[in-house]
Amino acid sequence: MSAEIAPAVAEMRDFSGPWGMAPYLAPEIVLLYKAKSLTPRDTADFEAVVPRLDPGQSAWLRRALAQTTVGHPWLTSPHLL
């Protein structure tokens, strides 16, 4: 894990699913990793997922992006304000 992402990911929650379901990656954490490349597919994933994040997930993603990718274009999304 890169040194730039480590502080933001330090707050990560448990990856295990609720009620004994299969583990899954939290969408806000997946988006943080996708933010590094800004390919058309990653941007489309961001636009599809970010409106569905709950307020806590949105706040986490905003803080993580601000800490690891200063001036990232996703920080201007109304869903992260």
C-alpha atoms as one frame of an Amber mdcrd trajectory, in Angstrom:
protein
   0.000   0.000   0.000   1.424   3.352  -0.931   2.386   5.847   1.724  -0.019
   8.425   0.283  -3.088   6.237   0.702  -2.205   4.658   4.044  -3.386   7.558
   6.292  -6.773   7.736   4.570  -7.296   4.002   4.713  -6.350   3.872   8.385
 -10.005   4.624   9.178 -11.297   1.687   7.122 -14.131  -0.305   8.525 -14.304
  -4.070   8.719 -14.683  -5.572   5.248 -16.852  -8.455   6.404 -20.421  -8.389
   5.211 -23.416  -8.019   7.503 -25.117 -11.044   9.012 -22.434 -13.478   7.975
 -22.681 -12.691   4.265 -19.660 -12.873   2.005 -17.067 -10.159   2.575 -17.124
  -7.200   0.197 -15.123  -4.071  -0.343 -16.712  -0.839   0.804 -17.582   1.214
  -2.299 -15.973   4.393  -0.969 -12.656   2.569  -0.580 -12.870   1.116  -4.089
 -13.526   4.626  -5.424 -10.482   5.942  -3.561  -8.276   3.451  -5.381  -9.981
   4.214  -8.712  -9.322   7.935  -8.176  -5.641   7.427  -8.970  -6.127   6.697
 -12.675  -9.178   8.700 -13.837  -9.875   6.433 -16.793 -13.276   6.819 -18.460
 -14.398   3.581 -16.774 -13.282   4.775 -13.313 -15.041   8.095 -13.819 -18.214
   6.295 -14.942 -18.035   4.079 -11.838 -17.657   7.172  -9.651 -20.652   8.870
 -11.277 -22.773   5.730 -10.863 -21.810   4.949  -7.265 -21.267   8.252  -5.473
 -24.975   9.263  -5.452 -25.743   5.988  -3.652 -23.240   6.466  -0.821 -24.654
   7.259   2.590 -23.484  10.486   4.291 -20.771   8.701   6.274 -19.366   7.011
   3.199 -19.404  10.286   1.250 -17.625  12.106   4.072 -14.993   9.368   4.306
 -14.349   9.493   0.549 -14.106  13.286   0.574 -11.581  13.269   3.446  -9.569
  10.465   1.846  -9.462  12.201  -1.551  -8.475  15.504   0.053  -5.634  13.814
   1.963  -4.255  11.742  -0.896  -5.042  13.586  -4.139  -4.965  17.341  -3.617
  -7.169  19.136  -6.133  -8.761  15.940  -7.434 -11.663  16.717  -9.819 -14.021
  14.389  -7.950 -13.833  16.704  -4.926 -16.090  19.140  -6.803 -18.910  16.598
  -7.074 -22.083  17.897  -5.390 -22.451  14.458  -3.800 -19.234  14.985  -1.835
 -19.863  18.581  -0.729
